[in-house]
Amino acid sequence: MSKIDNKHKLIKAKTKYKNTKYTYIHTSHDTVKSKVIIKSNLLLKRSLICSFCVILAGFSLYNVLTINKTNMDLSKKISLLEAANAEQSKMLFEKSNDIQNIIDVLNDAEQNEQVYENKYEQLLTTYVDKLIDNIPVSRSGSTKNKTASSSTNTSFATDVKELREILQLLKEGNENVFTNELEDMEALTSLKDKLDNYLLHLPTFWPVNDAVSDGFGYRTHPIKKTQLFHEGLDFASNYYTPIKAAAAGKVVSAGYISGYGKCVVIEHGNSFSTAYAHCNSFDVKVGDVVSKGQVIAKSGNTGLSTGPHLHFEIRINGQCVDPLLYLEAR
C-alpha cells in the first residue's frame, strides 16, 4: 500500500473517531499492512468505576469486620458491667437486709426497754407498794417476824426507791440522768438485773396447770365440816403431776407436816415464801437452790386430804395471802 493510501486511511480513521476524546492509532511501518487501535473514553471510565467499586467494597468489608469486632468487645464489656451491677445489687440487698436487721434489733431493744418499764410498774403497783406500806399482820392483829424482816424490807425499799427515781427520770427524758454513755449503759444494765432478780424471786409462776378447785378464804372444811379459813389455793391435780416452784429461792423444808402431809417450803427473799402441800414425792431437798418453774415435787394425797390435789400457799412475813393477787393473770 502506498504512502498516499496510508495517509487517506489515517484521515478516514480520524474522521470516524473524531468525537472520541482519547484515540490511539498504531500504524505499521509495513507499507502493505497497517493497524489502527482505538480505545474509547467509555471503556476507560468503566475500568475506573470498577476499580473504585472494588476498592470501596474492600474498604466497606474492612469497616464491617472492624465494627463487628468492636461490637463484640463492647458486648463483652457490657456483660462484665451487667455482672458487676448484679453483684453490686446483691451486695446492696444484703447490706439493706443487714441494716434492716440492725433496725429490728434496735426496735426490739426499745420494746424490751418498754417491757422492763411495764414490769417495773407492775412490780411497784402489785408487790412493792403493798410490801412497804402494809406489812401483813395476822388475823388476830399481831405482826409476825416483823423484827427479823425489817432489815430486808429496808434494803428492798431502798432499791425500789432508787429504781423508781431512775425510771421517772428516763420517762421525762432527762439528759442529766447519767454523766456519760458508759455510766448510762451500766446503770441500765444494773436496772435490768435488779428487775430480773426481783421478778424471778416473786411468786408469779403457776405451780401446776390444773384448774383451781378451792379458793382463798372462809369455806366449809371437807373433812371437819365446819367454817374454816382456807389459807391458799387447791388445784385439782391428779397423782404424780409435776409441781413447779412459783419463784426462785431456797428450799427450807421438804418433809412431813401435820395436816399438810408431805410439804415443800421455799423462801424467796424480800419476805416471800411459798408452800406446796399433800405431795406424793419430793424432787428437792432442804438447802437446794431452785429456779422459777423448776419441778420440786409430784402431787399426791398425803396429810389431811380427801383426794389427790395440790394445796398452794404464798406467805409474806409468814402470813398467808391470796395467791391470785400475785400469780400471773391467765
Secondary structure, 3 states (H helix, E strand, C coil): CCHHHHHHHHHHHHHHCCCCCCCCCCCCCCCCCCCCCCCCHHHHHHHHHHHHHHHHHHHHHHHHHHHHHHHHHHHHHHHHHHHHHHHHHHHHHHHHHHHHHHHHHHHHHHHHHHHHHHHHHHHHHHHHHHHHHCCCECCCCCECCHHHHHHHHHHHHHHHHHHHHHHHHHHCCCCCCCCCHHHHHHHHHHHHHHHHHHHHCCCCCCCCCCCEEECCEEEECCCCCCEEEECCEEECCCCCCEEECCCCEEEEEEEEECCCEEEEEEEEECCEEEEEEEEEEECCCCCCEECCCCEEEEEECCCCCCCCEEEEEEEECCEEECHHHCCCCC
